[in-house]
Amino acid sequence: MKQFVKYITLVISLFLLFNGCENKEMKELKKENSKLKGQLAYQDDKKKSEEEIRFTGEAENNRLKDITITITVDELKADGRKWDVMGGPDIIGEVYINDILLSINAPEDKFSTAKTISSVKLGKGDIIKVSLYDKDLSKSDLIGTGVIIFDGSFNLEKKIGSALVKISVE
């Protein structure tokens, strides 16, 4: 019976509301409803602002960059021997930046080489994989393999095997 009375009261309240007649309870409900809408709108605006700030930071962090990779190989192998009978190493290898392959194929007998790749999306925490070899006629010697985690700085250096790998971000 109580349920029926509540139902009838609701139907009458709605009828009065739609016909322009409002009682004190209806005015209070509308006032509460208005407050809730205002709070929800404020929370939505605040959430949007936080998302915009986060997105702006991500956009700056992940904008396209030009990256120069400079590789300098030690004069001697880790075991103290020369790289090649006739001179320095013949540097070959691969650098992966976010699954973009950069092939390294330096001139023969050079201890260093540099290569630039343009318009790369690189953000803090991204992984750069490096594999370097001294190309020989019979068997290539490993110079070094390793991983560099981009920390957001413009210049990184890391010793990978017998090579110093420098990454400059422009």
C-alpha positions as CSV (number, residue, x, y, z in Angstrom):
1,M,0.0,0.0,0.0
2,K,2.8,2.4,0.8
3,Q,4.4,1.8,-2.6
4,F,1.1,2.7,-4.2
5,V,0.8,5.9,-2.3
6,K,4.4,6.9,-3.3
7,Y,3.6,6.1,-6.9
8,I,0.4,8.2,-6.9
9,T,2.3,11.1,-5.1
10,L,5.0,10.9,-7.8
11,V,2.4,10.9,-10.6
12,I,0.6,13.9,-9.1
13,S,3.9,15.8,-8.6
14,L,4.9,15.2,-12.2
15,F,1.4,16.3,-13.4
16,L,1.7,19.5,-11.4
17,L,5.3,20.1,-12.6
18,F,4.3,19.8,-16.3
19,N,1.3,22.0,-15.8
20,G,3.4,24.8,-14.2
21,C,2.2,24.2,-10.7
22,E,5.1,23.6,-8.2
23,N,4.9,22.8,-4.6
24,K,7.7,23.5,-2.1
25,E,9.2,20.0,-2.4
26,M,9.4,20.3,-6.2
27,K,11.2,23.6,-5.9
28,E,13.7,22.0,-3.5
29,L,14.2,19.1,-5.9
30,K,14.8,21.5,-8.7
31,K,17.3,23.5,-6.6
32,E,19.2,20.3,-5.6
33,N,19.1,19.1,-9.2
34,S,20.6,22.5,-10.3
35,K,23.4,22.2,-7.7
36,L,24.2,18.7,-8.8
37,K,24.4,19.8,-12.5
38,G,26.7,22.7,-11.5
39,Q,29.0,20.3,-9.6
40,L,29.1,17.8,-12.5
41,A,29.9,20.6,-15.0
42,Y,32.7,21.8,-12.7
43,Q,34.1,18.3,-12.4
44,D,33.9,17.8,-16.2
45,D,35.7,21.1,-16.8
46,K,38.4,20.2,-14.3
47,K,38.8,16.7,-15.9
48,K,39.0,18.3,-19.3
49,S,41.7,20.8,-18.1
50,E,43.7,17.9,-16.6
51,E,43.4,16.0,-19.8
52,E,44.5,19.0,-21.8
53,I,47.5,19.5,-19.6
54,R,48.5,15.9,-19.8
55,F,48.0,15.9,-23.6
56,T,50.1,19.0,-24.0
57,G,52.9,17.4,-22.1
58,E,52.6,14.2,-24.1
59,A,52.6,16.2,-27.3
60,E,55.8,18.0,-26.3
61,N,57.4,14.8,-25.1
62,N,56.4,12.9,-28.3
63,R,56.9,15.6,-31.0
64,L,58.9,14.6,-34.1
65,K,62.6,15.1,-33.6
66,D,65.8,14.9,-35.6
67,I,68.2,12.5,-34.0
68,T,72.0,12.2,-34.7
69,I,73.7,9.0,-33.6
70,T,77.5,9.2,-33.3
71,I,79.5,6.0,-32.7
72,T,83.1,6.0,-31.6
73,V,84.8,2.7,-31.4
74,D,87.8,2.0,-29.1
75,E,91.2,1.8,-30.8
76,L,91.6,-1.8,-29.6
77,K,89.2,-4.7,-29.1
78,A,88.3,-5.7,-25.5
79,D,91.0,-8.4,-25.7
80,G,93.7,-5.8,-26.6
81,R,94.1,-6.7,-30.3
82,K,93.6,-4.4,-33.3
83,W,90.3,-4.5,-35.1
84,D,91.8,-5.2,-38.5
85,V,95.2,-6.0,-39.8
86,M,95.2,-2.9,-42.0
87,G,93.6,-0.3,-39.8
88,G,90.4,0.5,-37.8
89,P,87.1,-1.2,-37.7
90,D,84.6,-1.3,-40.6
91,I,81.6,-0.3,-38.5
92,I,78.2,-1.9,-39.5
93,G,75.1,-2.4,-37.5
94,E,71.5,-1.5,-36.7
95,V,69.9,1.0,-34.4
96,Y,66.2,0.7,-33.7
97,I,64.3,3.7,-32.4
98,N,60.7,2.8,-31.7
99,D,60.9,0.0,-34.3
100,I,62.3,2.4,-36.9
101,L,65.5,0.8,-38.4
102,L,68.6,2.9,-38.9
103,S,71.3,0.9,-40.7
104,I,74.9,1.8,-39.9
105,N,77.4,1.2,-42.7
106,A,80.5,3.4,-42.1
107,P,83.4,3.9,-44.4
108,E,86.2,1.3,-43.9
109,D,88.9,1.6,-41.3
110,K,87.2,4.5,-39.4
111,F,86.9,4.6,-35.7
112,S,83.8,6.8,-35.7
113,T,80.7,7.5,-37.8
114,A,77.6,9.6,-37.4
115,K,74.2,9.2,-38.9
116,T,71.1,11.5,-38.7
117,I,67.5,10.4,-38.9
118,S,64.7,13.0,-39.3
119,S,61.2,13.3,-38.0
120,V,61.3,10.5,-35.4
121,K,58.7,10.3,-32.6
122,L,60.7,10.0,-29.5
123,G,59.4,10.3,-25.9
124,K,60.8,9.9,-22.5
125,G,61.1,6.2,-21.6
126,D,61.3,5.0,-25.3
127,I,63.9,2.3,-26.0
128,I,66.8,2.6,-28.5
129,K,68.4,-0.7,-29.4
130,V,71.9,-0.8,-30.8
131,S,73.9,-3.7,-32.4
132,L,77.3,-2.9,-33.8
133,Y,79.9,-5.1,-35.6
134,D,83.3,-4.8,-37.3
135,K,82.7,-6.2,-40.8
136,D,85.4,-8.6,-41.8
137,L,85.8,-10.9,-44.9
138,S,85.4,-14.1,-43.0
139,K,83.5,-13.3,-39.7
140,S,82.4,-10.0,-38.3
141,D,83.5,-9.2,-34.8
142,L,81.0,-8.0,-32.3
143,I,81.7,-4.4,-31.2
144,G,78.7,-4.3,-28.8
145,T,74.9,-4.6,-28.4
146,G,72.8,-2.8,-25.9
147,V,69.8,-0.7,-25.0
148,I,69.5,3.0,-24.3
149,I,66.4,4.3,-22.6
150,F,65.6,7.9,-23.7
151,D,65.4,10.1,-20.6
152,G,64.1,13.2,-22.4
153,S,67.5,14.9,-22.5
154,F,69.0,16.3,-25.6
155,N,72.3,14.5,-25.4
156,L,72.8,10.9,-24.2
157,E,76.0,8.9,-24.1
158,K,76.3,5.2,-23.3
159,K,79.2,2.8,-23.6
160,I,78.0,-0.3,-25.5
161,G,80.7,-2.9,-25.7
162,S,83.8,-1.4,-27.3
163,A,81.9,1.7,-28.6
164,L,80.7,5.0,-27.1
165,V,77.3,5.7,-28.6
166,K,76.1,9.4,-28.4
167,I,72.6,10.4,-29.3
168,S,71.8,14.0,-29.9
169,V,68.2,15.2,-30.2
170,E,67.4,18.4,-32.0
